[in-house]
Amino acid sequence: MKKIKNESQLLQHATKLGAAYALKRGYVGIDGTTSAKDKQECIYRLLVQDKLVSPLSKEDETTANIRHKLVLWIMKHLPPEHSLLK
């Protein structure tokens, strides 16, 4: 897995937008007390269910791989001139 520039900031952005997407979809399982790891996993599973990201195989479903998938997802949805992509 290749290290992505600004990965931690992209992950934070993906988590924030993913949580907003989940709320718009009617999912209420993410709140202020949910850990970052659980938020990321919930968002990942919701995106897989909606076929917005391709699923990882069962043996590859690690926290690092889920985070990487979320970063790749948000990178595709940001405009090319966004500061986090430079």
Secondary structure as UniProt FT lines:
FT   TURN            5..6
FT   HELIX           7..24
FT   TURN            25..26
FT   TURN            32..33
FT   HELIX           36..49
FT   TURN            50..51
FT   HELIX           58..60
FT   HELIX           63..77
FT   TURN            80..81
FT   HELIX           83..85
//
